Amino acid sequence: MRIVAGEHRGRTLRAPAGSETRPTSDRVREALFSILGSVEGLRVLDLYAGSGALGIEALSRGAVHATFVESARSALAAIRSNLEAIGQEGDADVAAADVLAWLRSATEDPGFDLVFCDPPYDAAAQNAQPLSDLLPRVTAPEALIVTESAKRNPLALHLPLVDERTYGHTRIMLHRVS
């Protein structure tokens, strides 16, 4: 797994050991960022961050800050290692927490411009409503929320849908917070 574009293009990213984490493929990341266009100057939130590949890709492409939220220890170690390897620890926060608990307790000013949300595929349906309720609390006006889920079991947020694409067994949905 490599960073697809930007300042750190071609750098290898470490993925957590085991089958618990399913990193977003280079192909899907490249397609997704092609849809998103420029992310320069954006504040990014990477939920269920896994290896941190989505948030790190955004940093490489000019995002000013990324916050990673993950509960698995091996994934947290991979995120920290990946940020250190590209020298961007100062541009990121890593929160060791359950995503829904973190969102419920988030107290900083809303202001994330771009949110990546890639929960375990088998938990998509049960997370749709709580995420739909909680995400607008931490986002800037007109923020974009990108979900990644299984094609057959999509994470369908109850927020305005902007775009939807399928790549193999993966479904990407883009929602806008209004």
N, C-alpha and C positions, 0 to 999 in steps of 0.2 A: 504494500500500500504506500503510495507516494502522494506528495502535494502536487496538485495538477498544474497550478499556474501561480503567477505573482512572484514576489520577492524570494520565496523559498522553493520555487518550482523544482521538482525532481527529488527533493529531500524525502528520505524514507521515514515513514511513521511507524512507531511500535504499536502493535495491537495487544490487548490483554490476552493472556494465555487462557485456554479453555474455550468451550462452545457457548458460554453464557452471553458473550458480547458478539454482535454481528456488525462489523464495520461496514459503512457505506462504501460500495465499490468505487474505484477511480472513475469508471464510466458513468455511473449515476451522479457522482459529485460534479464531474465535468459538465454533464447535461444540465444539472440543476443550476450551477453558477452561470451557465450560458443563458438560462431563462431569467435569472435574477439581474444580470447586468452588473453594473458597478456597485460595489459594497464599500467604496472608500468613504471614510469618516463615520461609518455606522457603529453603533454599540450593539453587540451580538450576545444572545443568550443561547447556549447549547444545552438543552435538557436531555437527560438520559444519554450523556455525552459519550459513553463508551471510550473509544481511543481519543476522542476530541477532534477527529478528522474534519468535521464540518466547521467547527469554530476556528480551528487552526487554518483551514483553507481560507476562511474569511479574513483572518489576520494577515495571511500571506498576500491577499488581494487588496489590502489597504484598510480594513476595519480598524478603528482606533482602540477598541477594547472588546474582550470576550469574557463572559462568565460561563464556566462549565459547572453543571450540577450532575453529580453521579453518586451512587451509593456503594457500588462494588469496589472493594479495595484494590483488586488487580487493575481495574480500569482507571482508578484514581492515580495509581502509580504510572500507568502508561501515559495519561494526560500530562502529568508533571514532567515525565521524562521527555515527551515530545516537545513541550513548551521550552524546556531547558535546551534541547538540541538545536532549536532554531533561535534561541536567545530572546524569547518574547515573554518570559515569566512576568515582567513588569507591566505588560499590556493585558494581563489576564488575572482573573480570580478563579480559584477552584474550590467548590463547595462540596464537602463530603456529606451528602444528605439525600433523603428520599425527595423526589421531585415535588410531589404534591405538598408535603410538609414544608419544603423550602418556599414554594409559592405562597402558601398560607401565611408564612411568617415574614415574607419579604417586606422590609420597611423602607428601603431606599426609594428615592423618587422614581416613579415610573419613567422609563426612558429607553428601554430596549427598542431598537429600530427593526431588528431582524431576530426572529426566534426559530431555532431548529428544534424539533420535537420528534424524537425517534425512540419511542418506548419499545419494550419487548413486544414482538408481534402478537403474542397470545394475550396481551393485556390491553390491546387497542380499544376494544369496545367498552370496557369498564372505565377507561381513563378519559373517554371523549367528553362526558359532561363536566367532570371536575376541572379538566383543563380548559374547557370553553368558559367556565365561570371564573377561573383564576387568572388566566393569561392576560386579559385586558387590564388587570390591576398593575402589571409590571411593564406594560408596553407604552411607547410613545404613540401619539395620534398617527393614524395611517401606517402603523407598523405592519410588517409582513410576517406571517407565521407559516413555516414550512414543516409539514408532517411527512414522515416516512413510515410506511406500514406495509403489511402484506396485501397483495392485490385482492385476495379473496376475503380479507378481514380488515378493511380500511379503518384508519383512525379518522372518523368523520366528525370534526369539530362543528359546533353550532355557531359558526362565525361565517361571514360572507366568503364564499369560494371564488377565487380569482382564476385559478388554473388547476388542471389535474393531468398528470401524465403517468404512464405505466412503462416500466423497464423490466422485462422478464416477470419475476414474481413480486416486484417492488412497485408500490404506488406512492407517488409524490403528489401532495395536495398543497396548494398555496392559498392561504386565507389572509384577508385584510381586516385589521382592527379599525373600526371607524369611530 
